Amino acid sequence: MSERILLVEDDPRLAEMLCEYLGQSGMRVTVAPLGVSALERLSGGAGYDALVLDLMLPDMDGLEVCRRVRACSDTPVLMLTARGDAIDRIIGLELGADDYLPKPFEPRELLARLRAILRRRVHARESPEPPLRFGRLEIDTAAREVRLDGRACELTGHQFNLLLALARHAGRVLSRDTLMDLVKGEPLESFDRSIDVHMSRIRAVIEEDPRKPRRVITVRGAGYVFAKVQD
């Protein structure tokens, strides 16, 4: 079955090129040149497997589009950005984007990242496992939901995968490269610090005091470790 991709891109030449390239790989791409039209398509009931979102749109900020999408949907979001300031990527990740790709980029890399996102989603649906429980914290792999004291925690798909990878290796220190390899199936560029943004967001929703975390611990110079807290 072909994956349905919603491409939010106002550059007609780039949109046409990506439609052709992704289409040759078996994906069905719908183009929305404006943020408003993208939101209308998503709210209209059309089911998309992933959203490729340009942050530079003529009618509204792509970050605002991402925020509105995430408020009502867990559809994976891959951001495209031509902005040089890393703060836009950080904000996008905090708002719920699953991955980002700076412009200019190779279509092959976009395809690889999309496939990684889609592969994680399919694997989670087809290979459920019993919930992992650590005291008051529960990680439900089948529902892809994290609950603290029975209340759902708001995490993006990428953040859920990071937390799950840590929990599956509880007590072991995992480097950033190892973590990203586990959740994306591809190595993390050494200069990419987006994982730290995701970890901050995870702590914000599962820790009583994110500044003094008890579950997701940073090991300076080594990576992160998930502590088996049984509170």
C-alpha positions in Angstrom: 0.0 0.0 0.0 1.4 3.4 -1.0 2.1 5.8 1.8 0.3 9.1 1.6 2.4 12.2 2.1 1.2 15.8 2.5 3.9 18.1 1.3 3.5 21.7 2.5 5.7 23.7 0.1 5.1 26.9 -1.7 8.0 26.6 -4.2 6.3 25.0 -7.2 9.6 23.8 -8.8 10.7 22.1 -5.6 7.3 20.6 -5.0 7.1 19.2 -8.5 10.5 17.7 -8.2 9.7 16.1 -4.8 6.4 14.8 -6.0 8.1 13.1 -9.0 11.0 11.7 -6.9 8.8 10.4 -4.0 6.3 9.1 -6.5 8.9 7.0 -8.2 9.5 5.4 -4.8 5.9 4.4 -4.5 4.6 7.3 -2.3 1.5 9.3 -3.1 2.2 13.0 -2.6 -0.4 15.7 -2.2 0.9 19.3 -2.3 -0.4 22.2 -0.2 1.3 25.5 -1.0 -0.1 27.3 2.0 -0.3 26.5 5.7 -4.1 27.1 5.7 -4.7 24.7 2.9 -2.6 22.1 4.7 -4.6 22.4 7.8 -7.8 22.2 5.9 -6.7 19.0 4.2 -5.7 17.5 7.6 -9.0 18.5 9.2 -11.0 17.3 6.3 -10.5 13.7 7.3 -7.9 12.8 4.7 -5.5 10.3 6.3 -1.8 11.0 5.7 1.0 8.8 6.8 3.5 11.8 7.2 3.7 15.5 6.8 6.7 17.2 5.1 6.4 20.8 6.3 8.4 23.8 5.0 8.9 26.4 7.7 8.9 29.4 5.3 5.3 29.7 4.0 3.7 32.9 2.6 0.6 32.9 4.7 1.6 31.7 8.1 4.7 30.5 10.0 5.4 26.8 9.5 6.0 26.5 13.2 2.4 27.6 13.8 1.3 25.0 11.4 3.3 22.4 13.3 1.8 23.5 16.6 -1.8 23.2 15.3 -1.1 19.8 13.7 0.3 18.4 16.8 -2.6 19.7 18.9 -5.0 17.3 17.1 -2.9 14.7 15.4 0.1 12.4 15.9 0.9 12.3 12.2 4.7 12.3 11.9 6.1 15.7 10.9 9.4 16.2 9.0 10.3 19.9 8.8 12.2 21.6 6.0 14.0 24.7 6.8 16.2 27.2 5.0 16.8 29.2 8.0 20.4 29.3 9.3 19.5 29.8 13.0 19.3 26.6 14.9 16.6 28.1 17.2 13.9 27.4 14.6 14.8 23.7 14.5 14.8 23.6 18.3 11.4 25.3 18.5 10.0 23.0 15.8 11.2 19.9 17.7 9.8 21.3 21.0 6.4 21.9 19.2 6.3 18.2 18.2 8.1 17.8 14.9 9.7 14.3 14.6 12.7 15.3 12.4 14.1 18.1 10.4 16.1 18.6 7.2 17.9 21.8 6.4 17.8 23.2 2.8 19.4 22.6 0.4 19.1 18.9 0.7 19.4 15.8 -1.4 16.0 14.2 -2.3 17.6 10.9 -1.4 18.1 12.0 2.2 14.5 13.2 2.4 13.3 9.9 1.2 15.6 8.0 3.7 14.3 10.1 6.6 10.7 9.7 5.5 11.2 5.9 5.3 12.7 5.8 8.7 9.7 7.7 10.2 7.2 5.5 8.4 9.1 2.3 9.3 9.0 3.2 13.0 5.3 3.8 12.8 4.6 0.5 11.1 6.8 -1.5 13.4 5.1 0.0 16.5 1.7 -1.0 15.1 2.6 -4.5 14.0 4.9 -5.6 16.9 3.3 -4.5 20.1 4.8 -5.5 23.4 3.6 -5.5 27.0 3.7 -2.1 28.7 6.9 -1.3 30.6 6.3 -0.2 34.2 8.7 1.7 36.4 6.8 2.6 39.5 4.3 5.4 38.6 5.6 5.6 35.1 4.1 3.3 32.4 5.3 3.1 28.8 2.5 1.5 26.6 4.2 0.4 23.4 0.9 -0.9 21.8 -0.9 2.4 22.3 2.4 4.4 21.9 1.5 6.3 25.1 3.4 7.2 28.2 1.4 7.6 31.4 2.5 9.0 34.8 0.1 8.2 37.6 -2.4 7.0 35.0 -2.4 10.4 33.1 -1.1 10.5 29.5 2.1 12.5 28.9 2.3 14.5 25.7 5.3 13.4 23.7 6.0 13.3 20.0 6.5 10.1 18.2 10.3 10.7 18.1 10.4 11.5 21.8 8.4 8.4 22.6 10.9 6.3 20.6 13.8 7.9 22.5 12.2 7.2 25.9 11.3 3.6 24.9 14.9 3.0 23.7 16.2 4.2 27.0 13.7 2.2 29.0 14.4 -1.0 27.1 18.1 -0.6 28.1 17.4 0.7 31.6 20.5 1.0 33.7 22.8 1.2 30.7 24.4 4.4 29.6 23.6 5.1 25.9 25.5 7.6 23.8 23.7 10.0 21.6 24.9 8.1 18.5 23.6 4.8 19.9 20.3 6.3 20.8 19.7 7.9 17.4 20.8 4.7 15.7 18.3 2.8 17.8 15.4 5.1 17.0 16.2 6.1 13.4 18.2 3.2 12.0 20.9 5.6 10.9 23.8 7.3 12.7 23.5 10.8 14.2 25.8 13.4 12.8 28.3 14.3 15.5 27.3 18.0 15.4 23.6 17.4 15.7 22.4 18.3 19.2 18.7 18.0 18.6 18.6 14.9 20.8 19.2 17.2 23.8 16.1 19.2 23.0 14.0 16.0 22.9 15.5 14.9 26.2 14.6 18.2 27.8 11.0 17.8 26.6 10.8 14.2 27.9 12.0 15.4 31.3 9.5 18.2 31.3 6.6 15.7 31.2 7.9 12.7 33.2 10.0 14.3 35.9 8.7 16.0 39.1 11.6 18.4 38.8 13.1 18.5 35.3 16.1 20.4 36.7 16.9 17.5 39.0 15.8 14.4 37.0 15.5 11.0 38.6 14.5 9.0 35.6 16.4 10.3 32.6 19.9 11.0 33.8 22.7 12.8 31.8 26.1 11.1 32.1 28.5 13.9 31.3 30.7 13.0 28.3 28.9 9.7 27.8 25.2 10.1 27.1 22.0 9.2 28.9 20.8 6.5 31.2 17.3 5.5 32.3 17.1 4.9 36.0 14.8 2.2 37.3 12.8 4.4 39.6 10.2 2.5 41.5 8.3 5.3 43.2 
